[in-house]
């Protein structure tokens, strides 16, 4: 494992059974799940590991459950992977880390910017705050397939009306997700069809990465103000800018805190961030559990980049 670039999955990657193979194969991965179970107790309604391994899917898919579940699974995978290589947490010189939306917290933890426990508290609160914000506004998300960024902006302009409708995720060339009021998303799907574009309504709780998440951003800001955040020991990508997080000598990690708050109401610039990594940093790309979503997105961003996924220890 030489100068790895670690990719950390976000919400949507969850699946019943996730992390179980790592739990069974690696004492180090098992210890992460046990720490998560102990820290969260009964806050999710059942032990976190039980929800990951056994579901049910409708509970695991809830925003307030899937976010801590994915974070813990990814960290367990990383610790298990290190142990397989005979390494400890700080041994490998990481070239960079990047995480899709929620995955940015995993990326920051791996880079030493926050402890596992502090990261788990933040993503648990983030998931709860986003679930609550979703329940107070009738929002949704719709994916446009084959649309350019400019076409996606055009769909928003035509379908928005007096409601919220924005580009929320620039995941890869030809894959842009819109977010906003549910009725605006329905209009967007029809508008896209009229422009010869395909669309798919996503099964999500609300309008993530839009202004409808402002109440969640306020709660997250209060929690981040008290959280211990340190300068990362390698490049960590920001979803808000599509560029590395900057830690200035004057503000210190406050810029990281600010970007994490902005992330809830700003578009995720994943394609831009991955393109920056490919152009600027050399290293071996590894995708942590759960799933293989980021490998698929990278194929669309840059076919020349090989990503090795570790959904299971094999």
N, C-alpha and C positions, 0 to 999 in steps of 0.2 A: 504494500500500500504506500505508493510514493506520491507525496504532495496531492492528496485527493481533493476534489471539489465535491462537496456533499450537497445533494439535493433533497429537500425535506418536503413531504407531501402535505397538502392542505385538506380542508373539509371536502367531502365527496369521495375520498379514497377509502373511507371506512367500509368494512365488510365483516359479517359475523365469522369468527374464527381467526381474526387478525391477531398476529403476534403469538398465537398459541405454539407454533412450531419453534419459535425462538425461546419461549418460556420453557418448553420441554427439553430443548437441546443445550441451553446455556444457563449455568448458575448465575452469571452476571446479568443476563437479560431478565431472569426470574426475579432477581433482587430489585430491579427497577419496578416491575409490576407490584411486588410486595410493598415497596415504599409508597407507590401511588395509592394502593388499596388502603394502607394505614393512614396516609395523609388525608384522603378524601372521605374515609369512613363510609357513612350511609348517605352522604350528600347527593349521590346520583340515584338513590333508591335501591341500589344493589352494589356489591363490590365492583370496582372498575374492571378488574381482570375477568370477572364472570360475564359482564356485559360484552367485553371484547370477544371472548371465546365462545359464548353461548347465545348472545343476543338477549331478547328477540330483536330482529332487524328494525322494527318500528321505533324501538326505544334507542337503539344504538344510532339511528339516523337523526335523532333529535339534536339540534345544534348544541345544547348545553351538555350533552353526553359525548357526541362525536368529537368535539374539540379536545377535551382532556384525554379521551381514548386514543386519538391519533398521536398526540404529543407523546404520551407514555409509550406507545408502541414503537414510535420512531426512535426514541432514546434507548429503549430496550434493545432494539435491533442494532444500534450503533455500539452499545456496550458489549453486546454479544459478538459483533464483528471484530471489535478490538481484541477481545479475549481470544478469539480464534487465531488472530495474528500474533498472539503473545504480547500484546501491548496494553498499556494503561491509558486512562482518559487523556492525559496531557502528552502522551508519547508522539503521536503522529504530527508532523508539521503540516497543518491544513493549509491548502492554497486558498480556499474560499468556501463559504457556505451560502446557500440560498434556499429559501422556503416559500412555497406558494401560499400567500395570505396567512392563515394560521401557522403554516410551516416556518414563517419568519421567526417565531418564538423558539422553535426547535433549533433553527440555524444560529440564533443568538446564544442559546445555551451551549451548543457544541463549541462555539467560538469563545466561550468563557465570559460572555457579557452578563449572564445571570445564572444563578444556581438552578439545579433541576427543580427543587422545591418551590422557589420563587416563580419560575416559569410555569409550573403546574398551577399555582394559585392564580396567576394572571390569565392563563387560557381558560381556566374553570370559570372565573368571573366574566371573561370576555364572552364565552359561550352562553352563559346565563343572561348577560346584558343584551346580547344580540337576539336571543330567543324572546326576551321580554319586549324589546323594541319591535320585533316582527309581529308580535301579538297585538300591539296597539296601532299598527298601520297595515292596511290591506296591500301588501307588496308581493312582488314575485320577480323572477328572472327568466330570461329567454336567450338561448344560444343561437347565434347566426352562423351557419355553416357555409363557408366559401366566400364570405363577405370581406372586402378590404376594410381597413380602419376607416377610410373616408366614407365608404358605403354604410358602415355601421352608424357613423355620425349622422349621415343623411336620413337613415331610418328613424333615429331619435328625433331629429328635427321635424320630420313629417308626422310622426305618431304621438309626440309628447302632449300636444294640446296645452291645457292648463295644469297638467299633472307632472310628477317627477318621472323622468325617463333618461337614463344616462348609460354610456359605455362603462361597464364595471370591471370587466376582465379582458385584457388583451393577452390571451393565452398563447397564441401561435398565429402565424400567417394563415388567414382564412378561418380563424376561430375566435370570435369576439362575443362576449356575453353582455347583454343589456340588463339593467336593473331599474326598478321603479314601481309605481303603483300597478296593481294587477291589471286593471282595465287598460292602462297605457301599454303594458306588455302584450296584452291581447291584440291591441291595435298595431303594435310593432310587428307581430307575427304576420298579420294580414298585409301590412305595408311591405314587408320583406318579400312575401309571396308575389306581390304585384311588381316587384323589382327583379323577379327571377331568382330570388335567394331562398335557400332552405332555412327553416328555423325549428327549434325544439324547446318547448316550455320545460324548465328544470323543476324537479321535485325538491324545492328548498322552502324553508320556513318564511323567508321574507326577502326584502330588497337590499341584499348585502352590497357594501361598497357604493352606497348612494346616500343622499342627505336624510333618508328615512331612518338611517342608523345613528343620527345625531344624539339621541338619548343614551345609546350604548357607549358612544364615544366619550360623553361627559363622565359616565361611571368609570370607564377604563382610565381616563385621565387622572381621576382621583386616586385610583389604585396604583398607577404607574408613578405618581408623585412620591409615594411612600416606598416603592420597590427599590431594591439595590440593583443598580445597573452599572456595569464597569465597561471601560473601553475593550472591544473585542481584540483577540490576539491574531486574527486574520481578517481578510476582506469578508464582509457580510453584506449581501445585497438588500436594498430597500425596495419593497413593492411599489411604494409611492412614486419614487423618482426613476426606478429602473437603473439606478446607479448604486455604488457602494455607500453604506452608511458613513457619514463623516463625524468624527469626534474632534471638535475644536478645542484648543488649549483653554479658551475662555469659558465655553458653555459645558465642556465635558460631555457626559452621556445624555445630557438634556435633549440633544438633537435626536437621539435614538428614541427617547420617550415620546417626543413630539411626532415623529414619523409613525410610530405605532398607533397613536391616537388618530392621526390623519388617515391612516390606512383604512379605518372602518367606513369612511365616507368618500374615499378617493378610489379611482380606478387602479386595479392591479396591473402593473406593467411587466408581466412575466416574460413575454417574448423579448422585450427591450433589454431586460436584465440578463437573460441568457445570451443574447447576441453580444452584450458587453463582455461577459465572461469569456466567451469563445474568442473574441478579438484581443483581450487583454491579459488573460491568465492561462497558463499551461498547467495541465494536471489531468488526473484520471477521474472521470465522472462516476460517482456512486449515488444511487437512489435508495433511500432507506424505506423500510416497511412503513405503512401498508400500501400494497398495490404497485402498479407500474405506469401510472398516469403520466409522470414527468418524463419518462423515457419516450412515451408516445408523443408528447408535446415537443421534445427536443428533435425528434425525427422531422417534424414539420418546420422547426426553427432553423436547424442546420443538420442536413443528412450526414455530414462527414463526422459528426460527434458520436462516439459510442458511449452509451450509458449502461452500466452494470446495475441491475436492480437486486435488492436483497429482501424481497417480500418474505422469503423463507431462508433458513441457513444454507440450503443447497445452492 
